Amino acid sequence: AFVVPDVRLEDSYRLRARAAFYGDRLAVEDIDLRAGDGRVHGDVKLTGLSTGDIGLDIHVVDSRARYADVRRRLTFVPLPELWFLSTTTIDSVHLRGHPSDSLWFEVHGSDRPGRVDGRMTLRLNDPALGYEVDMSVKGGDLSVFADSSIATELHGRVQLKGRGTDLQTLDGTYRIELDRSIVSGRPV
């Protein structure tokens, strides 16, 4: 917190990286971070450290982490509870934006809901989590969002624009194009 005000990290970490501090900017490159059972490889650039309007530009490759653990550890980022995520495996992610407002991602990875490749924007400043998503999905399982009787294996493309994090509170426009998939044990 001495170098980066309002950035509070919980628990213990092991970090190897190259870091350079430039006034209100911090660049951390060639990161090898271990936290609990998670590991992160990549680069991080922080801006606006002296103004309090922190900007992020993060590239992550060949990494894995439990979302609940990340949320618990990074208390300075208002991450919502996303109970449907478990351990995320990341081939690559590029994230940029301002945690006080919105974050843009390009994502290539997988978790309980399936594998995703594409882009999304999270609007963290909305009363209910807002988002815009354009992703290809492989092995998508809707049962992680609701009743396990909705077991699916979805393959295709998902485009979402709305808010909410469960089937009861979703509000927005949604477009799904399916390739060969299975819904409730039936091919579609």
N, C-alpha and C positions, 0 to 999 in steps of 0.2 A: 504494500500500500504506500510505501515511501516514494517509489518511482512512479507507480501508476495509481493515482488516487481513486477511491471508490471501487477498486478491483479487489474483491475478497475471495480467496480460495479456501475451501475446507479440506481437511485431512492431509495426508502425506503424498508426495510425488517424487518420482525420479526423472530428471530431465537432463538430456544432453542436447546442446544446440549452440549455434552462433547467434549472438545478440548484439544489436547496435541501437543506441539511444540517441535521438536527434531532437532535443528540445521537447516538443509535444508529440513526437512520433517514436514508436518502438518497432523495430524489425527483428524477428526471431526466425532464423532459417535453419534448415537441416535438423528439424526437431525429431527427437526420439524421446517421447514422453510415456512413462508408465505410471498408472494410477489405479490401484486395486488390481482387477483383472483386465483392465483396459490398456490399450496401447495406441498411440497416435504418432504418425509420421507426417511431416509436412513443413509448411511455412506460415507465419502469422505476421501481419502488419497491423498495428494499432495507430490511429491518428486521433487528433483532438483531445489529447490527454490533459492539456492545460485548460481547455475550455469546458470540460465535463461532457461534451457531446462526442462520445467515443465512437469512432468508425472502425469497422473490421474489414479486413481482406485476408481470408484464410484459405489455404490450399491444403487438403489432407489426402493422403494416399495410403493404401495397404494398411488399414487400421481397423480397430474394433473397440466398441465401448457399450456399456449398458446405459440406456437413456436415463433411467432413474438415478444412476450414480452420477452422471454428468450434471443433471439438474441439481442434485444435492450439493455437488462440489462447486459449481459456478453460480454462487448466490447473487452476483452482480448482474447477471443476465436474466431477465424475467421470463424464463422458459416455462411454458404451460405444462401441466401434468398430462402426459400422453400415455395412459395406462396400456395401450395396445402395442407399444414398442417394448422390446426386450433387449437383446444384444444385437446391435447393429454392426454389420460387417461392411466396411467402406472400401471399395476399389479406388474411387476418387470422389472428392467433393470440393467444389469451389463455393465459398460463402463470402458475401460482402454486404455491407449495410451498417445500420445504426441500431443497436439493441433497444434503444429508447423508442424506436419507430418501427422499422421493418428490416427484414433480412432476405436477400436473394440467394438462392442455391442452384448449383448444377450438381446433380447427384447421380452416382452410379454405385449401388450397393443393395443390401438386403437386410430384412428383419422379419419378425413374425407375419406381418401382412403380405410378404413376398418380396421379389426383386423389383427394383425400380431403376429406370434410367431416364433422366430428363431434367426439367427445371421447375422450380417453385419459388414463390414469394410468400413469406409469412408476415402478416401485419400484426405485430405484437402490441400495438397501441390501441387496437380495437377492444371493446368490452368483452367480446367473445373472440377467440383467435380467428383472424381473417386470413385467407389464403387464396392464391392462384396457383394451379398445378397443371403441368403438361408433361405426363410421364408415360413411358411404356412400362407395362407390368408383366411379370412372369410369375406364375405360381401364386397369384393373389388369393388370399384367404379372408373373406369377409367375416368369418366367425370370430376373429379377434376383436372386432368392433361391437359385437352383440352376442346373441344366442349361438352356442356352438352347433345347433342344428342347421345353421346356414352354411355348412361346410362347403367351400368352393375351391376351385383351382382355376383362377382366371388368367387369361393371357390376352393382351391387347394394349389399347391406349386409353388413358384416362385424362380428361380435361375437367378441372373443377375451378369454380370461382365462387367463394362464399365464406361462411364462418360456421364455427361449431366443431366439436371433436367426437361426437357419437351420433348414431343413427337417429336418436330422438331429437337432437337439437340442430342438426344440419340445416342450413338455410343458404340457398344459392342456386347456381346453374351447374349442371353436371352432364358431361357427355362421355359415354363409354363405348368404345368400339372393340368388340371381342373377336379374337381368333378362336381356334378350337379350345374350348374351356369346359369345365364341369361345375354345375350348380346343383346342390342338394343331391349329389350322386348321379345326375343326368347330364349327358353331353349336350352342349349347345354350340 
